[in-house]
Amino acid sequence: MIVGMPSFADALTAGPVVLDGGLSTELEARGHDVSSALWSARLLRDDPAAIVAAHAAFAAAGAQVATTASYQATVDGFAAVGVDAGEARRLIASSVALAREGQGAGWVAGSVGPYGAMLADGSEYTGAYVGSVGVAALRGFHRPRMTLLAEAGADVLACETVPAAAEAEALLAEADALGLPIWLSLTTVVDDAGVARTRRGERAADVFAMAADVDAVVAVGVNCTLPAAVPPSLGAAAVSGKPVVVYPNSGEAWDAEARRWTGSPGISPDVGPTWVAAGARLVGGCCRVRPADIAALAATIS
């Protein structure tokens, strides 16, 4: 955090804060290959300057928060491509400094992606792994990266694209034990009755309620979900009594088997004031949302 800036939690009480968009999307648009299992985390090792430039593009568009390139960065994931544990830890920590350099005056959110992101098989959109990976193992998986990002100076940890209640439980427990400020963001769908649910099928409101008494949680909400799923998800998030974070994808859908996006982008900047009126205090975009989209969104809620 820049000296003289309010804390991240305090900023949320003053009004809406603009998040950035899809970092990997921006890197890919700039000609970088993000198709490997490491996704954008590959560039922490191979081209850190590219990450700084992408962060700077979002900052210039009005984003007040830079989300680090650590969503898919784990010691295990780096080990799979021959990076030793010490270097992996250094790379994960470096994501904070790169975000700080690109953002300039603003906050840095350390991205903590779900266990399924490390698997690189699309399972963060199903939560299928929680049937065999329990809460204790998930806590052990998330703890090292959460600690590294906090020690590197992240203002808040973005525990994002969480597909299941069990993983939310693990992240909340770790945040509480470590005393680290986080936001908890689910990836949700809406059922035929209009109820927001996790990708695993649990009621989103029940998961958000788990965060109500966790002091480390500064916000709860949704990301990497369709824009149309935001309104019912906002209602579900309100049960926590926490500020709400909203950063959906563009409206397209990820085909994990074909490794490509399908459909047409549909996010509109006009939705920003509606989300803020419904309680959102952190507003931005996720996959396929670029700096121009953030600039348009920021203009409507400033």
C-alpha positions as CSV (number, residue, x, y, z in Angstrom):
1,M,0.0,0.0,0.0
2,I,1.2,3.5,-0.8
3,V,2.0,5.6,2.3
4,G,-0.9,7.9,3.1
5,M,-3.5,5.7,1.3
6,P,-6.4,4.4,3.4
7,S,-6.4,0.7,4.2
8,F,-8.3,-1.5,1.7
9,A,-11.0,-2.2,4.2
10,D,-11.4,1.5,5.0
11,A,-11.7,2.3,1.3
12,L,-14.7,0.0,0.9
13,T,-16.6,2.1,3.4
14,A,-16.0,5.3,1.4
15,G,-17.6,4.1,-1.8
16,P,-17.1,1.7,-4.8
17,V,-13.6,0.6,-5.7
18,V,-12.8,-0.4,-9.3
19,L,-11.0,-3.7,-9.9
20,D,-9.0,-4.7,-12.9
21,G,-10.1,-7.1,-15.6
22,G,-8.8,-10.4,-17.1
23,L,-5.0,-10.3,-16.7
24,S,-4.4,-13.4,-18.8
25,T,-6.8,-12.1,-21.4
26,E,-4.8,-8.9,-21.7
27,L,-1.5,-10.8,-21.9
28,E,-2.9,-13.1,-24.6
29,A,-4.2,-10.0,-26.6
30,R,-0.7,-8.6,-26.4
31,G,0.7,-11.7,-28.1
32,H,1.8,-13.9,-25.2
33,D,1.1,-17.6,-25.1
34,V,-1.0,-18.4,-22.0
35,S,-2.1,-21.8,-23.1
36,S,0.2,-23.9,-20.9
37,A,-0.8,-25.4,-17.6
38,L,0.8,-22.4,-15.8
39,W,-1.4,-19.9,-17.8
40,S,-0.2,-16.4,-17.1
41,A,2.0,-17.6,-14.2
42,R,4.5,-18.7,-16.9
43,L,5.4,-15.1,-17.5
44,L,6.5,-14.6,-13.9
45,R,9.5,-16.5,-15.0
46,D,9.7,-15.8,-18.7
47,D,8.6,-12.2,-19.2
48,P,7.8,-10.3,-16.0
49,A,7.9,-7.0,-17.9
50,A,4.9,-8.1,-19.8
51,I,3.0,-8.6,-16.6
52,V,3.9,-5.1,-15.4
53,A,2.7,-3.7,-18.8
54,A,-0.7,-5.4,-18.5
55,H,-1.2,-4.2,-15.0
56,A,-0.3,-0.7,-16.1
57,A,-2.9,-0.9,-18.9
58,F,-5.7,-1.6,-16.4
59,A,-4.4,1.1,-14.0
60,A,-4.5,3.6,-16.9
61,A,-8.1,2.5,-17.6
62,G,-9.1,3.4,-14.0
63,A,-8.6,0.2,-12.1
64,Q,-7.7,1.0,-8.5
65,V,-6.7,-2.6,-7.7
66,A,-4.2,-4.8,-9.5
67,T,-4.7,-8.6,-9.1
68,T,-1.5,-10.5,-9.1
69,A,-0.5,-13.1,-11.7
70,S,-0.5,-15.8,-9.1
71,Y,-4.0,-17.4,-9.8
72,Q,-2.3,-20.5,-11.2
73,A,1.1,-20.1,-9.5
74,T,1.8,-22.8,-7.0
75,V,4.9,-24.7,-5.9
76,D,3.4,-27.9,-7.2
77,G,2.5,-26.4,-10.6
78,F,5.9,-24.9,-11.1
79,A,7.5,-28.2,-10.1
80,A,5.6,-29.9,-12.9
81,V,7.6,-27.8,-15.4
82,G,10.9,-28.3,-13.7
83,V,11.1,-25.2,-11.4
84,D,12.4,-26.0,-7.9
85,A,10.6,-25.1,-4.8
86,G,12.8,-22.2,-3.8
87,E,12.5,-20.5,-7.2
88,A,8.8,-21.2,-7.3
89,R,8.3,-19.4,-4.0
90,R,10.4,-16.5,-5.3
91,L,8.3,-16.3,-8.4
92,I,5.0,-16.3,-6.5
93,A,6.2,-13.6,-4.2
94,S,7.5,-11.5,-7.1
95,S,3.9,-11.3,-8.5
96,V,3.2,-8.7,-5.8
97,A,6.1,-6.4,-6.7
98,L,5.2,-6.6,-10.4
99,A,1.6,-5.7,-9.7
100,R,2.7,-2.8,-7.5
101,E,5.0,-1.5,-10.2
102,G,2.3,-1.7,-12.8
103,Q,-0.5,-0.3,-10.6
104,G,1.4,2.7,-9.2
105,A,-1.0,4.4,-6.8
106,G,-3.5,1.8,-5.7
107,W,-3.9,-1.5,-4.0
108,V,-2.6,-5.0,-4.8
109,A,-4.7,-8.1,-4.4
110,G,-2.8,-11.4,-4.2
111,S,-4.7,-13.9,-6.4
112,V,-5.3,-17.2,-4.7
113,G,-6.9,-19.5,-7.3
114,P,-8.7,-22.7,-6.4
115,Y,-7.1,-26.2,-6.3
116,G,-8.7,-26.9,-9.6
117,A,-6.7,-24.1,-11.3
118,M,-3.5,-26.0,-10.4
119,L,-4.9,-29.1,-12.1
120,A,-5.5,-27.1,-15.3
121,D,-8.4,-29.3,-16.3
122,G,-11.3,-27.0,-16.0
123,S,-12.3,-28.4,-12.6
124,E,-12.5,-25.0,-11.0
125,Y,-15.8,-24.8,-12.9
126,T,-17.1,-28.1,-11.4
127,G,-15.5,-28.5,-8.0
128,A,-15.3,-32.2,-8.7
129,Y,-12.1,-32.6,-6.8
130,V,-13.6,-31.8,-3.4
131,G,-15.0,-35.3,-3.3
132,S,-11.5,-36.7,-2.9
133,V,-9.6,-33.7,-1.6
134,G,-10.9,-32.7,1.8
135,V,-10.9,-29.5,3.8
136,A,-7.6,-30.3,5.6
137,A,-5.8,-31.0,2.4
138,L,-7.2,-27.9,0.8
139,R,-6.0,-25.8,3.8
140,G,-2.5,-27.3,3.4
141,F,-2.5,-26.6,-0.3
142,H,-3.5,-22.9,0.0
143,R,-1.5,-22.0,3.1
144,P,2.0,-21.6,1.5
145,R,0.8,-19.3,-1.3
146,M,-1.4,-17.2,1.0
147,T,1.6,-16.7,3.3
148,L,4.0,-15.9,0.5
149,L,1.6,-13.3,-1.0
150,A,0.9,-11.7,2.4
151,E,4.6,-11.5,3.3
152,A,5.4,-10.0,-0.1
153,G,3.1,-7.1,0.8
154,A,-0.3,-7.7,-0.8
155,D,-3.0,-5.5,0.6
156,V,-5.6,-8.2,0.5
157,L,-5.8,-11.8,-0.8
158,A,-8.3,-12.4,-3.6
159,C,-9.5,-16.0,-2.9
160,E,-11.3,-16.3,-6.1
161,T,-13.2,-18.6,-8.5
162,V,-14.1,-20.8,-5.6
163,P,-16.4,-23.6,-6.9
164,A,-17.5,-25.4,-3.7
165,A,-18.3,-24.9,-0.1
166,A,-15.5,-27.2,1.1
167,E,-12.9,-25.0,-0.5
168,A,-14.5,-21.9,0.8
169,E,-14.4,-23.5,4.3
170,A,-10.7,-24.2,3.9
171,L,-9.8,-20.7,2.7
172,L,-11.8,-19.0,5.5
173,A,-10.1,-21.2,8.1
174,E,-6.7,-20.4,6.8
175,A,-7.4,-16.7,6.6
176,D,-8.7,-16.7,10.2
177,A,-5.7,-18.7,11.4
178,L,-3.2,-16.6,9.6
179,G,-4.9,-13.3,10.3
180,L,-4.8,-12.3,6.6
181,P,-7.4,-10.0,5.0
182,I,-9.1,-11.7,2.1
183,W,-12.1,-11.4,-0.1
184,L,-13.9,-14.7,-0.8
185,S,-15.3,-14.9,-4.4
186,L,-17.4,-17.8,-5.6
187,T,-17.9,-18.8,-9.2
188,T,-21.7,-19.3,-9.4
189,V,-24.6,-20.4,-11.6
190,V,-28.3,-19.8,-11.2
191,D,-30.7,-22.7,-11.1
192,D,-34.2,-22.8,-12.7
193,A,-35.7,-21.3,-9.6
194,G,-33.4,-18.3,-9.8
195,V,-31.2,-19.4,-6.8
196,A,-27.5,-18.7,-7.0
197,R,-25.4,-21.8,-6.4
198,T,-21.8,-22.8,-6.4
199,R,-20.5,-24.8,-9.4
200,R,-20.7,-27.8,-7.0
201,G,-24.4,-27.1,-6.5
202,E,-24.6,-25.7,-3.0
203,R,-26.7,-22.7,-2.2
204,A,-24.3,-19.7,-2.5
205,A,-26.1,-17.9,0.4
206,D,-25.1,-20.8,2.7
207,V,-21.5,-20.5,1.7
208,F,-21.4,-16.7,2.1
209,A,-23.0,-17.1,5.5
210,M,-19.9,-19.0,6.6
211,A,-17.9,-15.8,6.2
212,A,-20.1,-13.6,8.4
213,D,-18.1,-14.1,11.6
214,V,-14.6,-14.3,10.1
215,D,-13.0,-11.0,10.8
216,A,-10.3,-11.5,8.2
217,V,-12.9,-11.4,5.4
218,V,-13.3,-7.8,4.0
219,A,-15.7,-8.7,1.2
220,V,-17.6,-11.6,-0.4
221,G,-19.0,-12.0,-3.8
222,V,-18.6,-13.6,-7.2
223,N,-16.3,-13.7,-10.2
224,C,-15.8,-15.7,-13.4
225,T,-19.6,-16.1,-13.7
226,L,-21.9,-14.9,-16.3
227,P,-23.1,-11.3,-16.0
228,A,-26.7,-12.5,-15.9
229,A,-25.9,-14.5,-12.8
230,V,-24.8,-11.4,-10.9
231,P,-28.1,-10.1,-9.5
232,P,-29.1,-13.2,-7.7
233,S,-25.6,-13.7,-6.5
234,L,-25.5,-10.2,-5.1
235,G,-28.6,-11.1,-3.0
236,A,-27.0,-14.3,-1.8
237,A,-23.8,-12.4,-0.8
238,A,-25.7,-9.9,1.3
239,V,-26.4,-12.5,4.0
240,S,-22.8,-12.3,5.1
241,G,-23.2,-8.7,6.1
242,K,-19.8,-8.0,4.4
243,P,-19.1,-5.6,1.5
244,V,-19.8,-7.3,-1.8
245,V,-17.3,-7.9,-4.7
246,V,-18.5,-8.5,-8.2
247,Y,-16.3,-9.2,-11.3
248,P,-17.9,-11.4,-13.8
249,N,-16.5,-12.6,-17.1
250,S,-17.5,-11.2,-20.4
251,G,-20.4,-13.5,-21.0
252,E,-18.4,-16.0,-22.9
253,A,-17.9,-19.6,-21.6
254,W,-14.6,-21.6,-21.4
255,D,-14.5,-24.9,-23.2
256,A,-11.9,-26.8,-21.1
257,E,-11.7,-29.7,-23.6
258,A,-11.1,-27.5,-26.6
259,R,-9.3,-24.9,-24.5
260,R,-11.1,-22.0,-26.1
261,W,-13.8,-19.5,-25.4
262,T,-17.3,-19.8,-26.9
263,G,-20.2,-17.4,-27.2
264,S,-20.3,-13.7,-27.4
265,P,-19.2,-11.1,-24.9
266,G,-22.1,-9.4,-23.1
267,I,-20.9,-7.3,-20.2
268,S,-22.2,-3.8,-20.3
269,P,-20.8,-0.8,-18.4
270,D,-24.4,0.2,-17.7
271,V,-24.7,-2.6,-15.1
272,G,-22.1,-1.0,-12.8
273,P,-24.4,1.5,-11.2
274,T,-27.0,-1.2,-10.8
275,W,-24.6,-3.5,-9.0
276,V,-23.4,-0.6,-6.8
277,A,-27.0,0.3,-5.9
278,A,-27.5,-3.4,-4.9
279,G,-24.6,-3.3,-2.5
280,A,-21.4,-4.0,-4.5
281,R,-18.3,-2.1,-3.3
282,L,-15.7,-3.8,-5.5
283,V,-16.6,-3.9,-9.2
284,G,-14.5,-5.1,-12.1
285,G,-14.2,-7.9,-14.6
286,C,-12.7,-11.3,-15.0
287,C,-12.0,-13.4,-18.1
288,R,-12.2,-11.7,-21.5
289,V,-12.7,-8.2,-19.8
290,R,-10.1,-5.8,-21.2
291,P,-8.9,-2.3,-20.1
292,A,-11.4,-0.6,-22.4
293,D,-14.2,-2.4,-20.7
294,I,-12.8,-1.4,-17.3
295,A,-12.6,2.2,-18.4
296,A,-16.2,2.2,-19.5
297,L,-17.3,0.6,-16.3
298,A,-15.2,3.0,-14.1
299,A,-16.8,6.0,-15.9
300,T,-20.3,4.8,-14.9
301,I,-19.5,4.3,-11.2
302,S,-17.0,7.1,-10.5
